[in-house]
Amino acid sequence: MDHPVKRDHARFRKIIKGRIRDNLKKYVSGGEMPIPKGKGVFKVPMPQIETPRFKFGDKQQGGTGQGDGEPGDPVDGQQGDGKPGQGEVGDTEGNKELEVELSVEELAAILGDELELPNIEPKGKKSLESTTNKYSSIGTVGPDSLKHYKRSYREALKRQVATGTYDSKNPIIIPIKSDMRYRSSNTTVEYENSAVVIYMMDVSGSMGDEQKEIVRTESFWINLWLKSQYKDIEIRYIIHDATAKEVEEEVFFKTRESGGTLISSALKLCREIIQEDYNSSEWNIYPFHFSDGDNWSTDDTKLCLEILDKDILPNSNVFCYGQVESRYGSGQFYKDLHTKYGTDNESVILSKIKNKDAILESIKDFLGKGK
């Protein structure tokens, strides 16, 4: 049976996960995101949870911290200044915020449970080679640090019984060198699935800060889920107005241009990246494009559809288009994609994102098919 402290800790973490799950929509809609802390761990603020505390019974009879005194009195008997704390004194309630740490898997499980997401069926071959060494066998040679005492004494007992030197009235077992056994490692090579996510975003003037914040929040949770599904994942970022270029993540979410919009420029660069760096027979490929639906011309839209049909869709698990509502956007590109592919196409998923409250539903649109 587990130690009571372990049971209490497990119960507390269960409460935390339940509270995060209950507040997930509010958390995502508020634009808040867990803070990476390294090694796949994220720090999550929990403003509405009560921390466990001791409760005293009715028959209080004194004790530490229960004698005569006022807040701010020194506990060591020395004369203090009588102030309850450092700095200026306030008269309002403080912000009680607890931060908890959760792994990628725990956060992804919460998202998956909330949205009822199916596990993804990988498309690419198992391409990533992973080598692991496990001490799962026993050898007759090895360093003392890997000596297996139980097996060594068992061999000594067997030898003494076989040679008639074992005395049951004086059961002393003394291993010799030939009795010694050592833990031995076996090398296992496993092949895991890998994936690449290529984010494309229109950064022309009609895509404001609110639209980019929606894309940033949505892409974070999409990445989180995909990381829980694949052993290895790479992420590439493309911004475009009339021309496209690949950028770092920070630039992706902060750039704003004033030029026109040619969506084909982003799709061309996406095609180039796939052809040069990602063999579709080995990689699971996820191109995501976000815009407010404006494109320069119908001719460019025709070119976009041609690139999708010939180059991107045949090599991708699924192409996802997210249309972020903007007061300046016409939404025409969504209409064109919907006319071409409809809503039940297995290779193209469309989603309208009206505002921050619609982010979770949009994530479910994209990931709900388990592609």
FENKANOR-V526887 format. One record per pair of residues at least 4 apart in sequence whose ideal C-beta (glycine too) atoms are under 7 Angstrom apart, sorted by the first residue. I is the first residue (numbers start at 1). J is the second residue. Records with the same first field share a line. If there is no record, write none. Layout:
BEGIN
I: J, J
END
This chain:
BEGIN
2: 6, 7
4: 8
5: 9
6: 10
7: 11
8: 12
9: 13
10: 14
11: 15
12: 16, 52
13: 17
14: 18
15: 19
16: 20, 46, 49, 100
17: 21, 106, 110
18: 22
19: 23, 46, 49
20: 24, 44, 110
21: 110, 113, 114
23: 27, 48
24: 28, 110, 114
25: 29, 360
26: 30
27: 32
28: 217, 221, 359, 360
29: 356, 357, 359
31: 213, 217, 356
33: 217, 220
34: 42, 43, 44, 107
35: 42, 43
36: 42
37: 41, 42, 43, 101
40: 103, 104
41: 101, 103
42: 102, 107
43: 99, 101
44: 99, 100, 102
45: 97, 99
46: 98, 99, 100
47: 97
49: 98
51: 98
56: 60
60: 66
62: 66, 67
69: 73
71: 84
72: 80, 82, 83, 84
73: 80
74: 78, 80
102: 106, 107
104: 108, 224, 227, 228
105: 109, 228
106: 110
107: 111, 224
108: 112, 224, 225, 228
109: 113
110: 114
111: 115, 221, 224, 225
112: 117, 225
115: 360, 363, 364
117: 225, 367, 368
118: 370
119: 229, 370
120: 229, 370, 371
121: 370
122: 193, 284
123: 284, 317
124: 193, 280, 281, 282, 283, 284
125: 281, 282
126: 191, 192, 193
127: 191, 194, 282, 283
128: 191, 192, 194, 231, 232
129: 189, 191
130: 190, 192, 231
131: 187, 189
132: 188, 190
133: 185, 187
134: 185, 186, 188
135: 183, 184, 185
136: 186
137: 184, 186
138: 148, 151, 181, 183, 184
139: 182, 184
140: 181
141: 182
142: 146, 182, 183, 184
146: 182, 183
147: 152, 180, 182
148: 152, 181, 182, 183
149: 153
150: 154
151: 155, 181
152: 156, 175, 179, 180, 181
153: 157, 173, 175
154: 158
155: 159, 179, 181
156: 160, 173, 174, 175, 179
157: 161, 166, 173
158: 162
159: 163, 179
160: 165, 166, 173
161: 166
167: 171
175: 179, 180
192: 231, 232
193: 230, 231, 284
194: 230, 231, 232, 233, 283
195: 226, 230, 233, 283, 284, 286
196: 234, 236, 278, 283, 285
197: 223, 226, 233, 235, 286, 288
198: 236, 238, 270, 273, 287
199: 219, 237, 238, 252, 288
200: 238, 240, 266, 270, 287, 288, 289
201: 215, 239, 252, 290, 291
202: 207, 240, 261, 291, 292
203: 207, 239, 240, 241, 255, 256, 257
204: 241, 257, 259, 260, 261
205: 257, 258
206: 292, 294, 326, 328, 329
207: 211, 212, 291, 292, 326
208: 326
209: 213
210: 214
211: 215, 292, 324, 326
212: 216, 253
213: 217
214: 218, 324, 353, 356, 359
215: 219, 290, 324
216: 220, 253
217: 221, 359
218: 222, 322, 359, 362, 363
219: 223
220: 224
221: 225, 363
222: 226, 363, 366, 367
223: 227, 235
224: 228
225: 229, 367
226: 230, 233
227: 233
230: 284
236: 246, 273
237: 246, 247, 248, 249, 252
238: 244, 246, 266, 269, 270
239: 244, 245, 247, 252, 255
240: 244, 265, 266
241: 257, 259, 260, 261
242: 259, 260, 261, 262, 265
243: 265
244: 265, 266, 268, 269
246: 269
247: 251, 252, 255
248: 252
250: 254
251: 255
260: 296
261: 294, 295, 296
262: 296, 300
263: 267, 291, 295, 300, 304, 333
264: 268, 300, 303, 304, 307
265: 269
266: 270, 289
267: 271, 304, 307, 308, 312
268: 272, 307
269: 273
270: 274, 287, 312
271: 275, 307, 311, 312
272: 276
273: 277
274: 278, 285, 315
278: 283, 285
279: 283
280: 285, 315
284: 317
285: 315, 316, 317
286: 316, 317, 318
287: 312, 316, 319
288: 320, 322
289: 321
290: 322, 324
291: 323, 333
292: 323, 324, 326, 328, 329
293: 323, 329, 330, 331, 332, 333, 334
294: 329, 330, 332
295: 300, 301, 332, 333
296: 300
298: 302
299: 303
300: 304
301: 305, 333, 336
302: 306
303: 307
304: 308
305: 309, 340
306: 310
307: 311, 312
308: 312, 313, 319
309: 313
311: 315
312: 316, 319
313: 319, 347
317: 371
318: 347, 349, 371
319: 347, 348
320: 349, 366
321: 334, 337, 350
322: 351, 353, 362
323: 331, 334, 352, 353
324: 353
325: 329, 352, 353, 354, 355
331: 335
332: 336
333: 337
334: 338, 350, 352
335: 339
336: 340
337: 341, 348, 350
338: 342, 343, 350
341: 345, 348
343: 350
349: 365, 366, 369
351: 362, 365, 366
353: 358, 359, 362
354: 358
358: 362
359: 363
360: 364
361: 365
362: 366
363: 367
364: 368
END
